Amino acid sequence: MISLLSLAAVAGVVAARRRFVVVRVAGTSMVPTYQPGDRVLIRRGGRAVLRRGQVVVFRRLQQAGAGSSGRTPGPRGTEWLIKRVAAMPGDRVPDQVAAGVHAAPGDVVPAGRLWVLGDGPISSDSRHWGYLPVSEVLGVVIRRLSR
């Protein structure tokens, strides 16, 4: 007979797996913050509380090209990227990247979009493929688990 305590433990594990996921960093776009091979803990969802400066994991966009910078193998075989949020909806588009999205001086990031950048000197990011739809974000990095 299954005890009530065992059922509660199983329910807790199921709930945690729905809320958190671990991914392994495969590229160098986030060096020095995260190294290739680092495992990071992601809190799923939370799109409503995203903030500038947070590191997010998101589904690879089709127009991102064939580069491997920042790729992380993710849940169920989906290819995920890891980048830092540089601008939120309503923020002014950074001058150094405005040409990449055909933005005029003073334009703002549109609703439902983010501007993301890698921390490293070599990164395929919003400078190359433009705005990131918020709907593609898996979650926010909480912490590194290992090196």
DSSP file with accessible surface (Angstrom, degrees, kcal/mol):
  #  RESIDUE AA STRUCTURE BP1 BP2  ACC     N-H-->O    O-->H-N    N-H-->O    O-->H-N    TCO  KAPPA ALPHA  PHI   PSI    X-CA   Y-CA   Z-CA
    1    1 A M              0   0  237      0, 0.0     2,-0.4     0, 0.0     0, 0.0   0.000 360.0 360.0 360.0 132.7    0.0    0.0    0.0
    2    2 A I        -     0   0  119      1,-0.1     2,-0.1     4,-0.0     0, 0.0  -0.650 360.0-132.6 -80.6 129.4    1.3    3.4   -1.0
    3    3 A S     >  -     0   0   56     -2,-0.4     4,-2.0     1,-0.1     5,-0.2  -0.378  16.2-117.2 -80.7 160.9    1.6    5.8    2.0
    4    4 A L  H  > S+     0   0  146      1,-0.2     4,-2.2     2,-0.2     5,-0.2   0.877 116.4  56.6 -63.1 -35.2    0.3    9.3    1.9
    5    5 A L  H  > S+     0   0  142      1,-0.2     4,-2.3     2,-0.2    -1,-0.2   0.911 105.7  50.1 -65.0 -40.6    3.9   10.5    2.5
    6    6 A S  H  > S+     0   0   60      1,-0.2     4,-2.4     2,-0.2    -1,-0.2   0.906 110.3  49.8 -64.3 -43.1    5.1    8.7   -0.6
    7    7 A L  H  X S+     0   0   93     -4,-2.0     4,-2.5     2,-0.2    -1,-0.2   0.907 110.3  50.5 -61.6 -41.1    2.3   10.2   -2.7
    8    8 A A  H  X S+     0   0   59     -4,-2.2     4,-2.2     2,-0.2    -2,-0.2   0.903 110.0  50.4 -64.8 -39.4    3.2   13.7   -1.4
    9    9 A A  H  X S+     0   0   59     -4,-2.3     4,-2.2     2,-0.2    -2,-0.2   0.928 111.5  47.5 -65.1 -43.3    6.9   13.1   -2.3
   10   10 A V  H  X S+     0   0   91     -4,-2.4     4,-2.5     1,-0.2     5,-0.2   0.929 111.5  50.7 -63.6 -43.5    6.0   12.0   -5.8
   11   11 A A  H  X S+     0   0   61     -4,-2.5     4,-2.4     1,-0.2    -1,-0.2   0.901 109.4  52.0 -61.6 -38.2    3.7   15.0   -6.2
   12   12 A G  H  X S+     0   0   40     -4,-2.2     4,-2.4     2,-0.2    -1,-0.2   0.909 109.6  48.2 -65.3 -41.0    6.5   17.3   -5.0
   13   13 A V  H  X S+     0   0   89     -4,-2.2     4,-2.4     2,-0.2    -2,-0.2   0.926 111.7  49.7 -65.3 -43.8    9.0   15.9   -7.5
   14   14 A V  H  X S+     0   0   67     -4,-2.5     4,-1.4     1,-0.2    -2,-0.2   0.934 111.9  48.5 -61.6 -43.9    6.5   16.2  -10.4
   15   15 A A  H  X S+     0   0   59     -4,-2.4     4,-1.3     1,-0.2    -1,-0.2   0.916 111.1  50.2 -64.0 -40.8    5.8   19.9   -9.4
   16   16 A A  H  X S+     0   0   47     -4,-2.4     4,-2.7     1,-0.2     3,-0.2   0.900 107.7  53.5 -65.5 -39.3    9.5   20.7   -9.2
   17   17 A R  H  < S+     0   0  188     -4,-2.4    -1,-0.2     1,-0.2    -2,-0.2   0.807 109.0  49.7 -66.8 -28.0   10.1   19.2  -12.7
   18   18 A R  H  < S+     0   0  193     -4,-1.4    -1,-0.2    -5,-0.2    -2,-0.2   0.781 117.9  39.4 -77.9 -26.8    7.4   21.4  -14.1
   19   19 A R  H  < S+     0   0  111     -4,-1.3    25,-3.0    -3,-0.2     2,-0.3   0.762 119.4  38.2 -93.5 -29.0    8.8   24.5  -12.5
   20   20 A F  E  <  +A   43   0A  77     -4,-2.7     2,-0.3    23,-0.2    23,-0.2  -0.911  56.2 179.8-128.5 151.6   12.6   23.9  -12.9
   21   21 A V  E     -A   42   0A  19     21,-2.0    21,-3.3    -2,-0.3     2,-0.5  -0.988  19.8-137.7-146.5 148.8   14.9   22.4  -15.6
   22   22 A V  E     -A   41   0A  66     -2,-0.3     2,-0.3    19,-0.2    19,-0.2  -0.929  22.7-178.0-108.9 132.3   18.6   22.0  -15.9
   23   23 A V  E     -A   40   0A   4     17,-2.1    17,-2.8    -2,-0.5     2,-0.5  -0.937  21.8-131.0-126.1 154.0   20.5   22.7  -19.1
   24   24 A R  E     -A   39   0A 120     49,-0.8     2,-0.3    -2,-0.3    15,-0.2  -0.902  22.8-125.5-105.3 129.8   24.1   22.4  -20.1
   25   25 A V        +     0   0    1     13,-3.2    12,-3.9    -2,-0.5    47,-0.2  -0.575  30.2 175.7 -74.5 129.5   25.9   25.3  -21.7
   26   26 A A        +     0   0   58     45,-2.1    46,-0.2    -2,-0.3     2,-0.1   0.623  53.7  51.0-111.4 -19.1   27.5   24.2  -25.0
   27   27 A G  S    S-     0   0    6     44,-0.5     3,-0.2     8,-0.1    42,-0.1  -0.462  74.6-119.4-114.5-173.5   28.9   27.4  -26.6
   28   28 A T  S >  S+     0   0   72     -2,-0.1     3,-1.6     1,-0.1    94,-0.3   0.309  77.7 105.5-110.0   7.8   31.1   30.3  -25.6
   29   29 A S  T 3  S+     0   0    0      1,-0.3    91,-3.4    90,-0.1    90,-0.3   0.736  84.7  45.8 -66.2 -19.7   28.7   33.3  -26.1
   30   30 A M  T >> S+     0   0    1     89,-0.3     4,-1.9    88,-0.2     3,-1.1   0.314  88.6 159.0-106.5   9.3   28.3   33.7  -22.3
   31   31 A V  T <4  +     0   0   38     -3,-1.6     4,-0.1     1,-0.3    -3,-0.0  -0.508  60.4  26.2 -66.3 134.6   31.9   33.5  -21.3
   32   32 A P  T 34 S+     0   0   93      0, 0.0    -1,-0.3     0, 0.0     3,-0.1  -0.992 126.2  48.7 -92.6  -5.3   33.1   34.6  -18.7
   33   33 A T  T <4 S+     0   0   42     -3,-1.1     2,-0.4     1,-0.2    -2,-0.2   0.939 126.8  15.6 -61.7 -49.8   29.8   34.2  -16.9
   34   34 A Y  S  < S-     0   0   25     -4,-1.9    -1,-0.2    -6,-0.1    -4,-0.2  -0.996  74.9-150.4-129.3 135.4   29.1   30.7  -18.0
   35   35 A Q    >   -     0   0   63     -2,-0.4     3,-2.4    -3,-0.1   -10,-0.3  -0.676  37.9 -84.6 -99.0 155.0   31.7   28.3  -19.5
   36   36 A P  T 3  S+     0   0   62      0, 0.0   -10,-0.2     0, 0.0    -1,-0.1  -0.352 119.7  28.2 -55.7 133.4   31.0   25.5  -22.0
   37   37 A G  T 3  S+     0   0   27    -12,-3.9   -11,-0.1     1,-0.4     2,-0.0   0.186  86.5 135.1  96.4 -17.6   29.9   22.4  -20.0
   38   38 A D    <   -     0   0    2     -3,-2.4   -13,-3.2   -13,-0.1     2,-0.5  -0.387  48.5-141.5 -60.2 141.8   28.4   24.4  -17.1
   39   39 A R  E     -AB  24 146A  90    107,-1.1   106,-3.6   -15,-0.2   107,-1.2  -0.920  20.2-166.8-103.5 134.2   25.0   23.2  -16.0
   40   40 A V  E     -AB  23 144A   0    -17,-2.8   -17,-2.1    -2,-0.5     2,-0.5  -0.948  19.0-128.3-125.3 145.0   22.5   25.9  -15.0
   41   41 A L  E     -AB  22 143A  40    102,-2.9   101,-3.4    -2,-0.4   102,-1.0  -0.803  26.2-160.8 -92.0 127.2   19.2   25.7  -13.2
   42   42 A I  E     -AB  21 141A   0    -21,-3.3   -21,-2.0    -2,-0.5     2,-0.7  -0.912  13.9-145.0-111.9 133.6   16.4   27.4  -15.0
   43   43 A R  E     -AB  20 140A  59     97,-2.8    97,-1.8    -2,-0.4   -23,-0.2  -0.878  30.8-131.9 -92.6 115.0   13.1   28.6  -13.5
   44   44 A R  E     + B   0 139A  61    -25,-3.0    95,-0.3    -2,-0.7     2,-0.1  -0.299  66.0   0.2 -65.3 155.7   10.5   28.0  -16.1
   45   45 A G        +     0   0   24     93,-2.4    95,-0.2    92,-0.2    -2,-0.1  -0.381  62.1 133.8  69.6-145.5    8.0   30.7  -17.1
   46   46 A G    >   +     0   0   23     93,-0.1     3,-1.4    -2,-0.1    -1,-0.1   0.703  25.4 142.1  72.9  17.5    8.2   34.0  -15.2
   47   47 A R  G >   +     0   0  108      1,-0.3     3,-1.1     2,-0.2    -1,-0.1   0.825  65.8  61.3 -61.0 -29.2    7.9   35.9  -18.5
   48   48 A A  G 3  S+     0   0  105      1,-0.2    -1,-0.3     0, 0.0    -2,-0.0   0.732 108.1  43.0 -70.6 -19.9    5.7   38.5  -16.7
   49   49 A V  G <  S+     0   0   81     -3,-1.4    -1,-0.2     2,-0.1    -2,-0.2   0.076  78.7 141.6-115.5  23.4    8.6   39.3  -14.3
   50   50 A L    <   -     0   0   13     -3,-1.1     2,-0.3    -4,-0.0    -3,-0.0  -0.372  30.3-167.1 -62.5 145.4   11.5   39.5  -16.7
   51   51 A R    >   -     0   0  154     37,-0.0     3,-1.8    36,-0.0    34,-0.2  -0.965  29.6 -92.6-135.3 152.9   14.0   42.2  -16.0
   52   52 A R  T 3  S+     0   0  145     -2,-0.3    34,-0.2     1,-0.2     3,-0.1  -0.350 111.8  31.5 -58.7 136.9   17.0   43.8  -17.8
   53   53 A G  T 3  S+     0   0   33     32,-3.0    -1,-0.2     1,-0.4    33,-0.1   0.156  88.0 124.2  98.0 -19.5   20.2   42.0  -16.8
   54   54 A Q    <   -     0   0   23     -3,-1.8    31,-3.1    30,-0.1     2,-0.5  -0.428  61.5-125.9 -72.0 151.0   18.7   38.6  -16.2
   55   55 A V  E     -C   84   0A   9     86,-0.3    86,-2.9    29,-0.2     2,-0.3  -0.866  33.5-171.0 -97.1 128.6   20.1   35.6  -18.1
   56   56 A V  E     -CD  83 140A   0     27,-3.1    27,-2.1    -2,-0.5     2,-0.4  -0.849  20.8-142.7-121.0 155.8   17.4   33.7  -20.0
   57   57 A V  E     +CD  82 139A   0     82,-2.5    81,-2.6    -2,-0.3    82,-1.5  -0.966  31.2 171.1-114.4 133.6   17.1   30.5  -21.9
   58   58 A F  E     -CD  81 137A   0     23,-2.3    23,-2.8    -2,-0.4    79,-0.2  -0.959  39.1 -86.1-144.5 158.4   15.0   30.5  -25.0
   59   59 A R  E     -C   80   0A 103     77,-2.5    21,-0.2    -2,-0.3     2,-0.1  -0.404  54.6-102.4 -64.6 136.5   14.1   28.4  -28.0
   60   60 A R        -     0   0   45     19,-2.4     2,-0.2    -2,-0.1    -1,-0.1  -0.402  36.4-129.3 -62.3 130.8   16.5   28.8  -31.0
   61   61 A L    >   -     0   0   14     -2,-0.1     3,-1.7     1,-0.1     4,-0.2  -0.575  11.0-126.2 -81.7 146.3   15.0   31.1  -33.6
   62   62 A Q  G >  S+     0   0  185      1,-0.3     3,-1.0    -2,-0.2    -1,-0.1   0.890 109.4  53.5 -59.1 -41.8   15.0   29.8  -37.2
   63   63 A Q  G 3  S+     0   0  124      1,-0.2    -1,-0.3    66,-0.1     3,-0.1   0.484  81.4  95.0 -77.4   4.5   16.7   32.9  -38.5
   64   64 A A  G <  S-     0   0    9     -3,-1.7     3,-0.4     1,-0.2    -1,-0.2   0.658  84.1-139.9 -71.1 -13.3   19.5   32.5  -36.0
   65   65 A G    <   -     0   0   43     -3,-1.0    -1,-0.2    -4,-0.2    59,-0.0  -0.259  31.8 -59.8  84.9-172.7   21.6   30.7  -38.6
   66   66 A A  S    S+     0   0   99     -3,-0.1    -1,-0.2    -2,-0.0    -2,-0.0   0.395  86.2 126.5 -96.1   3.9   23.8   27.7  -38.2
   67   67 A G        -     0   0   42     -3,-0.4    -3,-0.0     1,-0.1    57,-0.0  -0.231  51.1-149.3 -63.1 152.9   26.3   29.1  -35.6
   68   68 A S    >   +     0   0   63      2,-0.1     3,-1.8     3,-0.0     2,-0.2   0.414  48.7 133.3-103.8   2.7   26.8   27.2  -32.4
   69   69 A S  T 3  S-     0   0   20      1,-0.3    55,-0.2   -42,-0.1   -42,-0.1  -0.344  82.0  -3.5 -62.5 119.2   27.5   30.1  -30.1
   70   70 A G  T 3  S+     0   0    1      1,-0.2    12,-0.9    -2,-0.2    -1,-0.3   0.502  88.2 155.6  83.4   5.3   25.6   29.7  -26.9
   71   71 A R  E <   -E   81   0A  91     -3,-1.8   -45,-2.1    10,-0.2   -44,-0.5  -0.376  20.0-171.1 -68.4 143.2   23.7   26.6  -27.8
   72   72 A T  E     -E   80   0A   1      8,-3.3     8,-2.2   -47,-0.2     2,-0.3  -1.000  25.6-123.7-131.7 131.4   22.4   24.4  -24.9
   73   73 A P  E     -E   79   0A  82      0, 0.0   -49,-0.8     0, 0.0     6,-0.2  -0.598  45.6-175.3 -70.0 134.6   20.9   21.0  -25.3
   74   74 A G    >   -     0   0   20      4,-1.4     3,-1.2    -2,-0.3   -51,-0.1  -0.534  27.4 -44.7-126.0-170.8   17.5   21.2  -23.7
   75   75 A P  G >  S+     0   0   25      0, 0.0     3,-1.7     0, 0.0    -1,-0.2  -0.260 117.4   1.0 -59.9 138.7   14.4   19.4  -22.7
   76   76 A R  G 3  S-     0   0  222      1,-0.3     0, 0.0    -3,-0.1     0, 0.0   0.789 126.4 -64.4  56.5  31.9   13.0   17.0  -25.2
   77   77 A G  G <  S+     0   0   76     -3,-1.2    -1,-0.3     1,-0.2     2,-0.1   0.475  92.1 143.3  78.8  -0.1   15.6   17.6  -27.8
   78   78 A T    <   -     0   0   47     -3,-1.7    -4,-1.4     1,-0.1     2,-0.5  -0.483  52.9-121.1 -71.9 144.0   14.8   21.3  -28.5
   79   79 A E  E     - E   0  73A  66     -6,-0.2   -19,-2.4    -2,-0.1     2,-0.3  -0.776  34.3-169.6 -89.8 127.3   17.7   23.5  -29.1
   80   80 A W  E     -CE  59  72A  15     -8,-2.2    -8,-3.3    -2,-0.5     2,-0.3  -0.855  11.3-152.3-118.5 150.5   18.0   26.3  -26.6
   81   81 A L  E     -CE  58  71A   4    -23,-2.8   -23,-2.3    -2,-0.3     2,-0.4  -0.868   7.6-146.4-116.6 156.1   20.1   29.5  -26.4
   82   82 A I  E     +C   57   0A   0    -12,-0.9     2,-0.3    -2,-0.3   -25,-0.2  -0.989  31.8 146.3-127.1 125.6   21.3   31.3  -23.4
   83   83 A K  E     -C   56   0A   0    -27,-2.1   -27,-3.1    -2,-0.4     2,-0.4  -0.960  44.8-102.9-150.0 168.0   21.7   35.2  -23.4
   84   84 A R  E     -CF  55 117A  72     33,-2.9    33,-2.5    -2,-0.3     2,-0.5  -0.784  35.2-116.2 -99.1 138.0   21.4   38.2  -21.1
   85   85 A V  E     + F   0 116A   1    -31,-3.1   -32,-3.0    -2,-0.4    31,-0.2  -0.607  37.2 171.6 -73.2 117.8   18.4   40.5  -21.4
   86   86 A A  E     +     0   0A  32     29,-3.3     2,-0.3    -2,-0.5    30,-0.2   0.703  64.9  15.6-100.4 -27.9   19.8   43.9  -22.6
   87   87 A A  E     - F   0 115A   2     28,-1.7    28,-2.5   -36,-0.1    -1,-0.3  -0.987  65.0-153.7-151.4 141.9   16.5   45.8  -23.3
   88   88 A M    >   -     0   0   34     -2,-0.3     3,-2.5    26,-0.2    21,-0.4  -0.606  47.0 -66.5-106.2 167.3   12.9   45.2  -22.4
   89   89 A P  T 3  S+     0   0   49      0, 0.0    -1,-0.1     0, 0.0    22,-0.1  -0.299 126.5  22.5 -54.7 132.9    9.7   46.3  -24.2
   90   90 A G  T 3  S+     0   0   51     19,-2.9     2,-0.1     1,-0.4    21,-0.1   0.178  95.6 120.9  92.0 -17.5    9.5   50.1  -23.9
   91   91 A D  S <  S-     0   0   36     -3,-2.5    18,-2.9     1,-0.1    -1,-0.4  -0.485  75.6 -97.7 -74.0 151.9   13.3   50.5  -23.4
   92   92 A R  B     -G  108   0B 132     16,-0.2    16,-0.3    -2,-0.1    -1,-0.1  -0.451  41.6-108.1 -67.7 135.8   15.2   52.6  -25.9
   93   93 A V        -     0   0    3     14,-2.9    13,-0.3    11,-0.2     5,-0.1  -0.532  43.0-105.6 -64.6 126.5   16.9   50.4  -28.6
   94   94 A P    >>  -     0   0   25      0, 0.0     3,-1.6     0, 0.0     4,-0.9  -0.296  22.9-129.3 -57.2 136.3   20.6   50.6  -27.8
   95   95 A D  G >4 S+     0   0  100      1,-0.3     3,-0.7     2,-0.2     4,-0.5   0.870 104.3  59.7 -55.1 -41.8   22.4   52.8  -30.4
   96   96 A Q  G 34 S+     0   0  146      1,-0.2    -1,-0.3     2,-0.1     4,-0.1   0.651 117.0  32.0 -67.6 -10.8   25.1   50.2  -31.2
   97   97 A V  G X> S+     0   0    5     -3,-1.6     3,-0.9     2,-0.1     4,-0.6   0.421  86.8 100.3-123.7   1.2   22.4   47.8  -32.4
   98   98 A A  G X<>S+     0   0   12     -4,-0.9     5,-2.8    -3,-0.7     3,-1.2   0.870  80.1  57.3 -58.6 -38.3   19.7   50.0  -33.8
   99   99 A A  G >45S+     0   0   84     -4,-0.5     3,-1.3     1,-0.2    -1,-0.3   0.854  96.5  65.1 -63.1 -30.8   20.9   49.4  -37.4
  100  100 A G  G <45S+     0   0   42     -3,-0.9    -1,-0.2     1,-0.3    -2,-0.2   0.734 113.8  30.5 -65.8 -22.2   20.4   45.7  -36.9
  101  101 A V  G <<5S-     0   0   26     -3,-1.2    -1,-0.3    -4,-0.6    -2,-0.2   0.160 113.3-112.0-119.2  15.0   16.6   46.1  -36.5
  102  102 A H  T < 5 +     0   0  176     -3,-1.3     2,-0.4     1,-0.2    -3,-0.2   0.882  61.3 162.8  55.9  43.5   16.3   49.2  -38.7
  103  103 A A      < -     0   0   15     -5,-2.8    -1,-0.2    -6,-0.1    -2,-0.1  -0.744  33.7-134.7 -95.7 140.6   15.5   51.3  -35.7
  104  104 A A    >   -     0   0   51     -2,-0.4     3,-2.4     1,-0.1   -11,-0.2  -0.508  45.3 -74.8 -84.3 158.5   15.7   55.1  -35.8
  105  105 A P  T 3  S+     0   0  119      0, 0.0    -1,-0.1     0, 0.0     3,-0.1  -0.309 123.0  20.4 -53.9 131.1   17.4   57.0  -32.9
  106  106 A G  T 3  S+     0   0   43    -13,-0.3   -11,-0.0     1,-0.3    -2,-0.0   0.319  88.2 141.2  90.4  -8.4   15.0   57.0  -29.9
  107  107 A D    <   -     0   0   72     -3,-2.4   -14,-2.9   -14,-0.1     2,-0.3  -0.281  42.0-137.4 -62.1 154.9   12.9   54.0  -31.1
  108  108 A V  B     -G   92   0B  78    -16,-0.3   -16,-0.2    -3,-0.1   -17,-0.1  -0.795  23.1 -93.5-115.4 158.1   11.9   51.6  -28.3
  109  109 A V        -     0   0    1    -18,-2.9   -19,-2.9   -21,-0.4     3,-0.1  -0.509  52.9-115.4 -66.6 128.9   11.7   47.8  -28.1
  110  110 A P    >   -     0   0   54      0, 0.0     3,-1.4     0, 0.0   -19,-0.1  -0.230  36.0 -83.6 -67.9 159.6    8.2   46.8  -29.2
  111  111 A A  T 3  S+     0   0   90      1,-0.2     3,-0.1   -22,-0.1    23,-0.0  -0.265 115.9  23.7 -58.0 141.8    5.8   45.0  -26.8
  112  112 A G  T 3  S+     0   0   40      1,-0.2    22,-2.4    -3,-0.1    23,-0.4   0.584 107.0  99.4  78.0  10.2    6.3   41.3  -26.6
  113  113 A R  E <   -H  133   0C  99     -3,-1.4     2,-0.3    20,-0.3    -1,-0.2  -0.915  50.5-162.5-129.3 156.2   10.0   41.5  -27.6
  114  114 A L  E     -H  132   0C   1     18,-2.1    18,-2.9    -2,-0.3     2,-0.5  -0.914  17.7-136.1-130.0 159.0   13.4   41.5  -25.9
  115  115 A W  E     -F   87   0A   0    -28,-2.5   -29,-3.3    -2,-0.3   -28,-1.7  -0.981  31.9-174.3-113.7 117.6   16.8   42.6  -26.9
  116  116 A V  E     -F   85   0A   0     -2,-0.5    10,-2.2    14,-0.3     2,-0.3  -0.913   8.0-175.5-120.0 145.7   19.3   39.9  -25.8
  117  117 A L  E     -F   84   0A  30    -33,-2.5   -33,-2.9    -2,-0.4     2,-0.2  -0.981  25.3-119.8-135.7 147.9   23.1   39.8  -25.9
  118  118 A G        -     0   0   10     -2,-0.3   -88,-0.2   -35,-0.2   -35,-0.1  -0.526  19.6-133.7 -78.7 153.7   25.8   37.3  -25.1
  119  119 A D  S    S+     0   0   49    -90,-0.3   -89,-0.3    -2,-0.2    -1,-0.1   0.741  81.7  79.8 -78.2 -24.6   28.3   38.3  -22.4
  120  120 A G  S    S-     0   0    6    -91,-3.4    -2,-0.1     2,-0.2   -91,-0.1  -0.308  91.0-111.3 -83.7 168.2   31.3   37.1  -24.5
  121  121 A P  S    S+     0   0  128      0, 0.0     2,-0.6     0, 0.0    -1,-0.1   0.746 108.1  52.9 -71.8 -21.0   33.1   38.8  -27.3
  122  122 A I  S    S+     0   0  126    -94,-0.3     2,-0.3     2,-0.0    -2,-0.2  -0.945  74.6 140.1-118.8 111.0   31.8   36.3  -29.9
  123  123 A S        -     0   0    9     -2,-0.6     2,-0.7    -5,-0.1     4,-0.1  -0.970  47.6-141.1-153.7 133.0   28.0   35.8  -29.8
  124  124 A S        +     0   0   30     -2,-0.3     2,-0.2   -55,-0.2   -95,-0.1  -0.870  58.0 125.9 -89.3 114.2   25.2   35.3  -32.2
  125  125 A D  S >> S-     0   0    0     -2,-0.7     3,-2.5    -7,-0.1     4,-1.9  -0.664  74.7 -43.4-150.4-158.2   22.5   37.4  -30.6
  126  126 A S  H 3> S+     0   0    0    -10,-2.2     4,-1.7     1,-0.3    -9,-0.1   0.737 124.0  68.2 -60.2 -21.0   20.0   40.3  -31.2
  127  127 A R  H 34 S+     0   0   99    -11,-0.3    -1,-0.3     1,-0.2     4,-0.1   0.798 113.2  31.2 -64.6 -24.9   22.8   42.2  -33.0
  128  128 A H  H <4 S+     0   0  129     -3,-2.5    -2,-0.2     2,-0.2    -1,-0.2   0.772 135.4  21.6-102.0 -36.3   22.5   39.5  -35.7
  129  129 A W  H  < S-     0   0   21     -4,-1.9    -3,-0.2     1,-0.3    -2,-0.2   0.309  95.9-133.4-124.5  12.2   18.9   38.4  -35.7
  130  130 A G     <  +     0   0    8     -4,-1.7   -14,-0.3    -5,-0.3    -1,-0.3  -0.359  57.6   9.1  81.4-155.7   16.9   41.2  -34.1
  131  131 A Y        -     0   0   48    -16,-0.1   -16,-0.2    -2,-0.1   -18,-0.0  -0.270  62.4-134.9 -67.0 148.8   14.3   41.1  -31.4
  132  132 A L  E     -H  114   0C   0    -18,-2.9   -18,-2.1   -71,-0.0     2,-0.3  -0.911  21.1-124.2-102.5 124.1   13.5   38.0  -29.4
  133  133 A P  E >   -H  113   0C  24      0, 0.0     3,-2.0     0, 0.0     4,-0.3  -0.514  14.0-136.8 -65.6 130.1    9.8   37.2  -29.0
  134  134 A V  G >  S+     0   0   24    -22,-2.4     3,-2.0     1,-0.3   -21,-0.1   0.843 101.1  70.3 -56.4 -30.6    9.1   36.9  -25.2
  135  135 A S  G 3  S+     0   0   73    -23,-0.4    -1,-0.3     1,-0.3   -22,-0.1   0.701  90.7  60.3 -63.7 -17.1    7.0   33.8  -26.0
  136  136 A E  G <  S+     0   0   44     -3,-2.0   -77,-2.5   -78,-0.1     2,-0.4   0.551  78.5 110.5 -86.9  -7.2   10.1   31.9  -26.9
  137  137 A V  E <   - D   0  58A   0     -3,-2.0   -79,-0.3    -4,-0.3   -92,-0.2  -0.557  45.8-171.7 -75.2 124.6   11.6   32.2  -23.4
  138  138 A L  E     -     0   0A  16    -81,-2.6   -93,-2.4    -2,-0.4     2,-0.3   0.887  58.9 -67.0 -76.5 -45.5   11.8   29.0  -21.5
  139  139 A G  E     -BD  44  57A   0    -82,-1.5   -82,-2.5   -95,-0.3     2,-0.4  -0.989  52.4 -68.1 175.4-171.9   12.8   30.6  -18.3
  140  140 A V  E     -BD  43  56A   6    -97,-1.8   -97,-2.8    -2,-0.3     2,-0.3  -0.829  44.6-112.6-109.7 137.8   15.4   32.6  -16.2
  141  141 A V  E     -B   42   0A  16    -86,-2.9   -86,-0.3    -2,-0.4   -99,-0.2  -0.552  29.7-178.2 -68.6 127.6   18.7   31.2  -15.0
  142  142 A I  E     -     0   0A  74   -101,-3.4     2,-0.3     1,-0.4    -1,-0.2   0.851  59.8 -34.1 -91.6 -45.2   18.7   30.9  -11.3
  143  143 A R  E     -B   41   0A 149   -102,-1.0  -102,-2.9     0, 0.0    -1,-0.4  -0.985  59.0 -92.3-169.4 161.9   22.2   29.7  -10.7
  144  144 A R  E     -B   40   0A  77     -2,-0.3  -104,-0.3  -104,-0.2     3,-0.1  -0.682  28.5-168.7 -79.8 137.5   25.1   27.6  -12.0
  145  145 A L  E     -     0   0A  61   -106,-3.6     2,-0.3    -2,-0.3  -105,-0.2   0.748  63.8  -7.6 -96.7 -32.8   25.0   24.0  -10.7
  146  146 A S  E      B   39   0A  41   -107,-1.2  -107,-1.1  -109,-0.0    -1,-0.3  -0.987 360.0 360.0-157.7 164.7   28.5   22.9  -11.8
  147  147 A R              0   0  174     -2,-0.3  -109,-0.1  -109,-0.2  -110,-0.1  -0.860 360.0 360.0-114.0 360.0   31.5   23.7  -13.8
